[in-house]
Amino acid sequence: MLKAVDDMPFHPLTDPGEADLRAYRNALGRYPTGVAIVIAGGGGYQPVGITINSFASVSLDPPLVLWSVERSSSAVDAFTHAPGFTISILAADQGAIARQFATSKHSPAERLIGAPLADGPGGVPMVEDAAARFDCHLEATFPGGDHVIIVGRVHHFDYDDGQTLLFQDGGFGAAG
């Protein structure tokens, strides 16, 4: 049951401190999102990969998608300059892969080691048995606060009808 607006403890973000940013992140976490792996490469860049939940369709004609990466990521240069990238929307049983590509214990290049990957049509690896996969060329990048927004033109895709992995409140679940 929703509380009346007057009963809700609103948090101002005019001068956010660490506690306010944690509360803001918790509020954002209430929205369930899909989970995907982005791998960039080509053009002299060694393939690198990360787990994301910031994926969205932009346009059907031309076929454009977007996602974002933290400016502080050690692989931001590859993600914003490599000519190609793949997005693999994870299947419900691929939580371990999501964690592997999200870990800070390994570099974005080391995360690919031992992962169930296949060569994408454009030469950039993609996750095997993912719920959907998109092979993209870098179209544009835009500043977005502490992130860079990346737009890609989809050149190839595939998908299956299985359940997808969801992320909400810091944990994984499956889409019904």
N, C-alpha and C positions, 0 to 999 in steps of 0.2 A: 504494500500500500504506500502510495506517495504521501509525503508530508506536505502540508501547506507551505507555501513559499516563506511566509513569516516565521515558520518554525525551523527553517533550514539555516545552519551556520555558514553563511557565505564567507569565503576567504578572499580578501583583496589581493591583487597582484600588481599594485602600483610600484612597489619596491620589494620584489620577492626575495626573501631570504631562503636559506636551505630548507627550513621546515615548510615554508609555503610552497616551494617547488616540489617537495615530496608529496604534500597534500594534492597539489595540482596533478602530479603524475598519477597518484591514486585515483583521482577523479577521472582522468583519461582512461585508466585501466578498466573502468566499468563498461567500456564499449568493447564488445568482443570483435576481434579481427581475425582474418586469415593469417597464416604463417607461410612465408616463402623464403627461398634461398635465391640470392642474386650472385651470379658469378660473372665477372668482367674479364676480358682478355683480348688478345690480338694487338696488332700494330706495335709489336715490341714489348707489350706488357705481359708479364707472367700472370696466369689466371689467379684471381683472388676471389674469395667468397664471404658473404655474411648472411645472417638471418635477418629478415625484415618483416614488419607488419604494416608498412606504409605504402602499400601497393594500391593503385586505382587505375581504372580505365579513363582515358581523356577523350578519345575520339574514335569513332568507327571508320570514318573516311576523312583523312587517312587513319589507319589503325595505330593509335598512339596510347601508350601507358606511361604512368609515372610512379616514382618511388623516391625515397630520400635517404641520405647518408649523413652521419654526423661529420662536421668539418674536422673534428679532432681524430677521426679514424685514420689509422696508419695507411689505409688503402684508398683514401679519398682521391688521390691523384689518378690512380688506375680507374676508379669508377667514373671520374669526370672527364677522362681523356682517352681511355681505350675505345676503339671503334665499335666493339660489340659487347653485348652482355646477354645472359639468359636469366629468366625468372622461372623458378620451379615452385608452383603452389603445392605445398606438402599434403600428402594423404594423411588420414587420421592416425595411421600407425607409424608415422615418421617423426615422432617427437624426439627421438635420439639424434636424428640428423639435425633437427632445429637446434638442439643444445650444442652439438658439435660445432656448428657454424656460428654460434653466439658466444662461445667461450673466449675469454680474454687470455687464457693460458697459452694459446697458439696464435701466430700471426694469421692474417686473412689468407695467405698462401698455404700455410701449414694445415689449415682446416680442411683442405681438399684431400689430404692424405688418408687413404683408407675409406673415403666416402663412396657410396654407390653412385658413380657418375657415368654418363655416356657422352660421347661427342655430340654436340648440337649441330644442326645443319650449317651454321655459320662458322663452325670450328671452335666455339666456346663450350666447355662442358656444361651439362645440366644434370639434375638429379634423376636417377632411374626411378621408375614406378611412381612418379609424382602425380598428383591429381590433375594438374594442367601445367604445360610448359610453353614458354614463349621465347623465341629467338629474336633478338632486337639489335638494331643499330642505334647508336647514340644520336639523338636528334637535337637536344638542347639541354642546358643546365641553367638554373636560376638560384639566386641566393634566397635562403629561407631561414633567417635567424642563425641558430647554431647548426643548421643543416644545409645541405645543398639538395635542391629538388632536381631530379634527373628525369628527362623525358626520352623515351625510346620509341622508335618506329618498329612495329612487329612485322617480321618477314616470314616467320613460320610459327605454327603453334600446334599442339595436340592436347587432348584431355581424355579422361575417362569419367564414368558415372559414379565412382566411389565417393565415400565421405572424405571431407577435408579436415585438416587440423585447424583448431581455433585456439586463440590465446585470449584469456580474460583474467583480470585480477592476479597476474603473475603466474598463472598456471595454464596447462594445455587441456583441451577437451576436443570432442568431435562434433562436427556439424551434423544435425539430425537429418 
